[in-house]
């Protein structure tokens, strides 16, 4: 259980730092025009919001610290 918390915490920390650094993005497809059954779409990259990275860092740190601290 402790090892699982530590591993998940470290993974979330790394992912959060990656997002905060601005390297995470996803593709979004929007419909520009539609006439009958013909559809014109545009695909573009969007960045993942910074708050997602900050939340990942905070939750990851809490999980990792919780895994390292020994409860007696």
Secondary structure, 3 states (H helix, E strand, C coil): CHHHHHHHHHHHHHHHHHHHCCCCEEEEEEEEEEECCEEEEEEEEEECCHHHHHHHHHHHHHHHHHHHCCCC
